[in-house]
Amino acid sequence: MYDENGEKYLDCINNVAHVGHSHPDVIKAAVKQMELLNTNSRFLHDNLVQYAKRLTATLPEKLSICYFVNSGSEANDLALRLARQYRGHQDVITLDHAYHGHVSSLIDISPYKFNQLGKEGKKEFVHVAPSPDIYRGKYREDHPDPASAYADDVKKIIEEAEKNGGKIAAFIAESMQSCGGQIIPPAGYFQKVAEYVHKAGGIFIADEVQVGFGRVGKHFWGFQLQGKDFVPDIVTMGKPIGNGHPMSCVVTTREIAEAFGASGLEYFNTFGGNPVSCAIGLAVLDVIEKEDLQGNAIRVGNYLIELLNKQQEKHPLIGDVRGIGLFVGVDLVKDQQKRTPATAEAQHIIYKLKEQRILLSADGPHRNILKFKPPMCFTMEDAKLVVDQIDELLTGTHALQNVPPCSFPNDIESINHINGTAYRQNNGLYTDNRAVTCKRIRT
């Protein structure tokens, strides 16, 4: 990325610019279709059908019905409507520290947000299950079967809800928790949860907004890490789907879609699935395939984890390194045995990296987890550069252990959700002039 002065930044966190900032193939597809036609989705267009076919070809066969919308929040909101219409149930089970979007219906099921409101934040129809974190969660890496243990907690929640007259509409979870701290659920967890949820008449929603489209490398979707025997009832998509263009999708089964249609309440979305959005979506899929970005995620992701594991051996501040593909977390701790979160140290590191023009963020319940989710074109050289800088910071600042608690929550938020303008790289379609008329105060 480039700032208004043309200074170059290494972007280690942007899972929106999935195939790279201002990728020329994506821009050309958008411009070409925009010059030809863009209109609302009342008008049928070949791009819509072609994109739906391409997208569903990446998914298990029963996931065959697409609803195109405009953001991850809109996708998850629609998924809740589908789930509640299916059986007429209302209650939702979500994971602790989860974040699913900014609209009211999703704040209600996002502990990451509603916990900030105190005891009044959680609604009666919302049930919070423990995050399946095997490093600092309830059941850890030394447990003989953490997947079953965490799933049994969901079963108990269902039983308690039913005892109190509630009926489960859905269990929703990111296939790998991002805001929750780069958490990869133990294999088998989703299968067992789905079994309990289905028995209660609910459905399983896999939120792939953060982690889909090949980020895990060996699979196109994060939920596929659980095994071939697991298929969610609804998959929601967003962020990387359009490489920065506002588009998203909900994919579900014919049975659930028909139940939704039977309500008599017509669903229509003005911009969802418009010709330009679908042209962009097709271009993103083409680039992922043409540039072997899934293969790159495996190669670079493995290298990044290898480098970070070496740092863990060297620096006691690193308690855990976890990840797969280009989705990686580094859990910083003050004490290896107690696993005390090193929040201030994590914030110190991301500030210092920013001074070196490297953009990284920290997240998780304690904001102590360094979070890697870069564009899929991230290289081994990029990985080495950022890890070398982290090594230098950790080596030269043993005094980090004495960093005072952070008292700048607004600054922390600004790093986790960097705003401002992303400037174009040279892609042959624009000039190198990156001058802007406004003055940036703070990123």
Disulfide bonds with the S-S distance in Angstrom:
none
